[in-house]
Amino acid sequence: MNALARLGMVSEFPSENQTTATTADAEVQKDYWIERDGQRFAGMHLLVDLWGASNLSEPDHIDRALREAAVVAGATILHSHFHHFTPNGGVSGVLVLAESHISIHTWPEKDFAAIDIFMCGDCNPHLGIPVLQAAFSPTRIDLDEQRRGSRGA
């Protein structure tokens, strides 16, 4: 992990939700699968397309917005990495969560961002949508929801 940190690939800002497991915690292993509407599945995966969006070429702004969305959803942030492309200014990045991830790819020249929010356990990824809306001010949001791992669970 130190090699990743030197490359700037590990965030210096872990989530306040992040905890360290103790021996007592190890004895009670938590099942992060979800049961909802009579269905058991691994996690909720939201595909969020933001159209007419702004602030899409600012990695620091994007990092803060995704972090806030994760915390509001109840997720535990482990680390993040964002890459700023030139000359168009697009950003690709990921927030790695204990419960999975939030990723983003932006096209500022098209005022478009594609965001994936995948969370398992007690998290509610839908709670992050208003945060993203406030941060990027899109004129339209297209949302697709997938229940991952719903077969054979």
C-alpha positions as CSV (number, residue, x, y, z in Angstrom):
1,M,0.0,0.0,0.0
2,N,2.9,2.4,0.6
3,A,3.8,2.1,-3.1
4,L,0.3,3.2,-4.0
5,A,0.5,6.1,-1.6
6,R,3.7,7.4,-3.1
7,L,1.9,7.4,-6.5
8,G,-0.9,9.4,-5.1
9,M,-3.3,6.5,-5.5
10,V,-4.3,6.2,-1.8
11,S,-6.3,9.0,-0.2
12,E,-4.9,10.6,3.0
13,F,-8.5,11.1,4.1
14,P,-10.2,7.9,5.2
15,S,-13.8,8.0,6.1
16,E,-14.9,8.8,9.6
17,N,-17.0,5.6,9.3
18,Q,-13.8,3.5,8.9
19,T,-13.1,1.3,11.9
20,T,-10.5,-1.3,12.8
21,A,-11.7,-4.8,13.5
22,T,-11.0,-6.3,16.9
23,T,-10.7,-10.0,17.9
24,A,-14.3,-9.8,19.2
25,D,-15.5,-8.5,15.9
26,A,-13.8,-11.3,14.0
27,E,-15.9,-13.8,16.0
28,V,-19.2,-12.4,14.7
29,Q,-18.8,-12.2,10.9
30,K,-21.3,-9.9,9.3
31,D,-23.2,-10.9,6.2
32,Y,-23.4,-7.8,3.9
33,W,-26.0,-9.3,1.6
34,I,-29.3,-7.4,1.4
35,E,-32.8,-8.7,1.7
36,R,-35.5,-6.5,0.2
37,D,-38.9,-7.1,-1.2
38,G,-38.5,-10.9,-0.6
39,Q,-35.2,-10.9,-2.7
40,R,-31.7,-11.6,-1.4
41,F,-28.8,-9.9,-3.3
42,A,-25.2,-8.7,-3.0
43,G,-25.8,-5.0,-3.5
44,M,-27.4,-2.2,-5.2
45,H,-25.7,-0.8,-8.3
46,L,-26.8,2.6,-9.6
47,L,-25.8,3.9,-13.0
48,V,-26.2,7.6,-12.9
49,D,-25.9,9.8,-16.1
50,L,-25.7,13.5,-15.5
51,W,-26.6,15.7,-18.5
52,G,-26.1,19.5,-18.6
53,A,-23.8,19.2,-15.7
54,S,-21.1,21.6,-14.4
55,N,-17.9,21.4,-12.4
56,L,-16.8,18.3,-14.3
57,S,-13.1,19.3,-14.8
58,E,-12.3,20.0,-11.2
59,P,-10.8,16.8,-9.5
60,D,-10.9,18.3,-6.0
61,H,-14.6,19.3,-6.3
62,I,-15.4,15.9,-7.7
63,D,-13.5,14.1,-4.9
64,R,-15.4,16.2,-2.3
65,A,-18.8,15.5,-3.9
66,L,-18.3,11.7,-4.2
67,R,-17.0,11.6,-0.6
68,E,-20.1,13.4,0.7
69,A,-22.4,11.2,-1.4
70,A,-20.6,8.1,0.1
71,V,-20.9,9.3,3.7
72,V,-24.6,10.4,3.3
73,A,-25.3,6.9,1.9
74,G,-23.7,5.3,5.0
75,A,-20.6,4.0,3.3
76,T,-17.0,3.6,4.6
77,I,-14.4,5.3,2.4
78,L,-11.1,3.4,2.1
79,H,-9.3,5.5,-0.5
80,S,-9.7,7.4,-3.7
81,H,-7.8,8.2,-6.9
82,F,-8.7,10.7,-9.6
83,H,-7.0,11.4,-13.0
84,H,-7.4,14.7,-14.8
85,F,-7.1,14.5,-18.6
86,T,-5.8,17.2,-20.9
87,P,-6.6,19.0,-23.1
88,N,-10.4,18.5,-22.6
89,G,-10.2,18.5,-18.8
90,G,-12.2,15.3,-18.2
91,V,-11.8,13.4,-14.9
92,S,-11.9,9.7,-14.2
93,G,-11.8,8.4,-10.7
94,V,-12.9,6.0,-8.1
95,L,-13.7,6.1,-4.4
96,V,-13.1,2.6,-3.0
97,L,-15.5,1.8,-0.2
98,A,-15.6,-1.1,2.3
99,E,-19.0,-1.6,0.8
100,S,-17.8,-1.5,-2.9
101,H,-17.2,1.7,-4.9
102,I,-18.3,5.0,-6.5
103,S,-16.7,5.8,-9.9
104,I,-17.0,8.7,-12.2
105,H,-16.0,9.6,-15.8
106,T,-16.6,13.1,-17.0
107,W,-16.8,14.8,-20.4
108,P,-16.8,18.5,-19.6
109,E,-17.0,19.4,-23.3
110,K,-20.3,17.5,-23.5
111,D,-21.5,18.6,-20.0
112,F,-21.9,14.9,-19.2
113,A,-20.8,12.6,-16.4
114,A,-21.2,8.8,-16.0
115,I,-21.3,7.7,-12.3
116,D,-21.5,4.2,-10.9
117,I,-22.5,3.7,-7.3
118,F,-22.3,0.1,-6.1
119,M,-22.9,-0.5,-2.4
120,C,-23.8,-3.6,-0.3
121,G,-24.9,-4.0,3.3
122,D,-26.9,-1.3,5.1
123,C,-25.9,1.5,2.8
124,N,-28.5,3.3,0.7
125,P,-26.9,4.6,-2.6
126,H,-30.0,6.6,-3.5
127,L,-29.2,9.0,-0.6
128,G,-26.2,10.1,-2.6
129,I,-28.1,11.3,-5.6
130,P,-29.2,14.7,-4.1
131,V,-25.6,15.3,-3.1
132,L,-24.5,14.7,-6.7
133,Q,-27.3,16.9,-8.0
134,A,-26.2,19.8,-5.7
135,A,-22.5,19.4,-6.7
136,F,-22.9,19.2,-10.5
137,S,-26.3,21.0,-11.1
138,P,-27.3,18.7,-14.0
139,T,-30.3,19.6,-16.1
140,R,-31.2,15.9,-16.4
141,I,-30.4,12.8,-14.5
142,D,-30.9,9.3,-16.0
143,L,-30.9,6.6,-13.3
144,D,-30.7,2.8,-13.8
145,E,-30.8,0.5,-10.8
146,Q,-29.5,-3.1,-10.7
147,R,-29.6,-5.6,-7.9
148,R,-26.2,-7.4,-8.2
149,G,-26.0,-11.0,-7.3
150,S,-29.7,-11.6,-7.1
151,R,-29.5,-15.2,-8.5
152,G,-28.4,-18.1,-6.5
153,A,-28.0,-16.2,-3.3
